[in-house]
Amino acid sequence: MVIKVFLASSSGSTAIKKKQQDVVSFLDALKVDYTELDIACNEQNRMWMRQNVPEEKKPSNGIPLPPQIFNEESYCGDYDTFFDAKEDNRVYTFLGLPPPPGSKEAEQTDKELNGTLEEHPDDAAEVPVEERNGGSHREEEEGEREGEGGEAEDEETEGDTALAEEEDEEEAEGEEDNEEEAQAEEEEDQEREDLRSEVTVTSSTESLIVIRSHVKTPHYLPPHQRSLIPSFSANIFIPPQL
């Protein structure tokens, strides 16, 4: 990586000359390799610098002033951002370079990194939930789905059993109803037969009484004719027909 510092060697501005000297002196103190590119004597350098400075970093007139610092083709910043990085001990970070071991910036970076790890140990090596639990979460979900399926099957089995029991109860009630109807019909038939017998006996008795009373009424018959009444009544008795 080559650090490029765009300067104006023949600038008439004292402030610009002071800023350029400050940047170069500090890079020399840090022993950072850099290349000075003069925009005053080289039109190509001036055009390249103006084209590669981001638009949001340019001043209102659109013409960036030196010094401008680049890391190869990447823009690092102007003097103001360089000065802020120097005050915060972050010049290497500003330049896009790793700080050398033992430097203040390296120690500060290590402290910040260790502090971040202590505050958020899970963020350092974030592992997906499924991998951290060995897939137990997935197994639990599958077990829950299987349990739900088993419960559904048990509910269906219980429903079928209850339905079968209801059907059996209905069949038993139907058989009992049939037996009761048959028994009721038999009782009705028996009652009809008993009633017919009673009617027959009653009618026979009444006919017999009528006949006997009919035959018994004539007291004026002579004695030899009265003796014929028993045999007469016996011979003329005809059971009534229903």
TAUR-V866885 format. One line per field, one symbol per residue. ss: DSSP state (H for helix, E for strand, - for the rest). phi: phi as a letter, one per 40 degrees, with the letter a starting at -180 (. if undefined). psi: psi as a letter, one per 40 degrees, with the letter a starting at -180 (. if undefined). Layout:
ss=???
phi=???
psi=???
//
This chain:
ss=--EEEEE------HHHHHHHHHHHHHHHHH---EEEEE----HHHHHHHHHH--HHH----------EEEE--EEEEEHHHHHHHHH---HHHHH--------HHHHHHHHHHHHHHHH-HHHH----HHHH---HHHHHHHHHHHHHHHHHHHHHHHHHHHHHHHHHHHHHHHHHHHHHHHHHHHHHHHHHHHHHHHHHHHHHHHHHHHHHHHHH------HHHH--HHHHHHHH------
phi=.bcbbcbbcbccccccccccccccccccccfccabcbcccbbcccccccccccdcccccccgbcbccbbbbfccccibccccccccccfbcccccgbcccdgcccccccccccccccccbccccbcbddccccggccccccccccccccccccccccccccccccccccccccccccccccccccccccccccccccccccccccccccccccccccccccccccccccdcccccccbcccc
psi=hhhhhhihdfiehddddddddddddddddefhhihhhhedehdddddddddehideeiideehiiiihhihbehhdaadddddddddeffddddefihiiheiddddddddddddddddgddddghhiddddefeddddddddddddddddddddddddddddddddddddddddddddddddddddddddddddddddddddddddddddddddedgeeiideddeedddddddehhhih.
//
